[in-house]
Every structure is written in structure tokens, then in C-alpha cells.
């Protein structure tokens, strides 16, 4: 029988939750990397046993962890004696060497002054479709890196950061992070990324050159509400069968594009609040999307203390609340941007994790929910692998 | 043989228990100690000194013979007691953040 493996990154370690296709009984494994912030854990679509994890701390910086056995064991790529050796005969250990290409320059800081570009952490891994050794990393301060040796070494795709708007990019409250990476499965040269708080960008040449794709976004709190860059895009999502249709959860507004980001229109519709972080698309229904509204940018918790996922089956505008099995009183948790995902079983499963440490799962497209586990550390990210 | 005591998380990362022992080639300085440590345990690269500037990370401190030597130049010679192994060199993570 098919199964699922849910990969959870939290403030104090990574957890791996596994179940069969029924998704009723779960085995909880972890914490891996106990005590470290695990910003993201994601498996390769090319090899289900290959998983990458971003392990980070303010004390000791960034570590890249890799598993080749589905999360049972982990290693830092390029650090064992079997790996790449430098002139001194020792492994080069470059898996956490995210060095900006050339002189990194400056970007705008919170107070409008210019601030040096400084690497802080990996926010998101996006394993490529062609090989388990091919993986992209979105980092803070915003940039895109690529590895073709399984994370043992990285090079910056600097055409993005060196875009002529780069000096105008500004961090959001959580830092200037490249948090979303979408790879077009029908066109290996097309990549979408999103940055808080610069906006969304697209490359049509494999990451060499980039263009902002923010036309139609309106952000009333920035000097020019319709600026080319400067919008705080929280998340973008795409169905692989419709790579030209993108969905966006912005700092206010849920948006949609049907021309690969060349233009956007608002589809917030009847949501109780159009502020939120995650957004995702049903695996089998490209027009069915999910968001988790929170009250506002001042109060990051669910409206009325009710944790509700909202689903639209029309690609936006018309939304229905999904509440069965979710707390409907005294609930003030949040769901962060990388903490929701979908599996590809016949009855699409949806998963999300909260800042309160709960992981909720639905095995029926969101109609009903159950908590897989309730008391993890604050959840930073949730991904799921569908196992044969 | 130089003895080094690592903080918990770096012992886990390096997959070691207890003290680490190093042999230094050439002059015995903090820099050469860290070079030897990172050569022997490549997973520690970037965790004590940041990658870009090769300077001590702000929330990491160095102690030797009961003294905080974090602000000494990295090329300053290590105390004799560290060099001859009588005392260990401590790498300590700041007690911060709750």
C-alpha cells in the first residue's frame, strides 16, 4: 500500500512522520538535529530516499544535512573522507559555504539606508526534477544558489541578486529571504522565485537572467503601491500541470496569474481576512487552492480564535471554510509560509504545521482534519513525500 | 597534543564525545588550532569562524587557562599550558536566547 512521509522542520529539530495510505496511524521519529532551527526539510522528486535539511542557528550558522535513506541517517555532504578533497588532502567541507558571487554590495535596510548583503541561512531547498544531486537553495539575504553534487558545494545564480533593482530590495520582519522556488516541469529553463520583501521574479534561461513579475500587485504601505519591486510576497504556488498559472499569498491579498506572472489579479473574494502566509494547490485539481487566513499584519493569529483553512474550488474569489477537526475556540497559533503541503495520493492529503507545535492532516481534500501530533516545537516547515 | 573542548552542538556535529585532540604543524596559535580542528572535522567549517570573513562567530567564545581570549588576534600564540596539553582550549557557545 502507498504511504506518506511528512517532513517537519521546527525551531528545535526535525521530525519525520510516516503513515500508510490511510493516513490514520502515525509513527513519529525525531527530533533529528535536536536544539537547532530546521528551516526546511524536503525530499528529491528524483529519488525518494534523498532528503535535504537546512539546519541553522544564530550561534553556529548554517549546516546542510542530507539523507540518502529516507531520513534514517544524515550526513553533512562533502565532509567525509570519501568526498571531495582539497589541496591539503582533507575533504573540502563546502556544503555550508554560501558565498555570494563577486562583491555582494548593498541592499536597502529597514531604515532606508543601504546595508551590506550578508548570508544568514537557507530558508528553502528545492530539489530539481532531473537528479537527486541537483538542488536549489533560497537564502537570506535573498539569493538563489544551486548545487549539482548533492549539496557538497554551491554556486550562486547571481543574475537574480544582480538585477538592477537589487539595491532597492528591503527585508521583511523575518529577514530578506528567498523563500519560494518553483520549477516548471514542462520547461527546464523556467524558474519562479519569491522574496520577502522584494516580490516575485522569473527566469526563462535557467537562472542566468531574471525579471520582476509583480505587475498587478498593490501594496499600499510602500511609497509606490504599484512599484516594480518592494512587495512582500509571502508564498507562491503552482500546479505542475498548469505551470503558467500561479497563486500568491501576499502581505495582504491572495493573487492569481494566468500568464506566468506577467500580470496578477486579486482573488481574495469572500475570505474573512486576506492576510496569511501559506498557499497551496490540490494535487489533482489545479483550480482548488488552500490558504490559512490570519487577522492582520499586527495580530498574526486566526480570526475569532478559530483555526480555519479556506478552500476555493474555483481558483480563488469563492472560498469555503474548512473546520472539522480544527480548534474553533481559543486558538491563536499561526501557520508559516513553508508549513503547508499536499500529497499525491488519490484522495489528496493536505498537511500543515502551526507555531503551537501541532501538525494537522486531512486525508479527504480538507473536508476533515486530525492532529498527527500536538506538542512539537514551533513548526517552521512541512513537506510530504508520497511513497509507492 | 592539544586538547579542545567543544560545546554540545559542535560535538554532535563532529560526532565526537568528550575532548578532541589535535596535533599542530608549525606555530601554535588560535588560527592554527582552528585550522587543524576544521581539517580533522570538516563538518565544523563555518561553525566557529564564519565562512566569508574567517572571523570568530559573534556568539562563540574562546577560553584558555581560565581567561577569555576571544578578542585576542587569531594569530597570537597559545599559552604554553594549552600547547603542552596541560589545559584544554575551550570553544564555548554563548548562554543566550533562553
Interface residues (C-beta under 8 A of the other chain):
Chain A: X35 X36 X57 X58 X59 X60 X61 X62 X63 X76 X78 X79 X88 X90 X91 X92 X93 X94 X96 X97 X98 X99 X118 X119
Chain B: X7 X8 X9 X10 X13 X38 X39 X40 X41 X42 X43 X45 X46 X47 X48 X50 X51 X52 X57 X59 X60 X93 X94 X96 X97
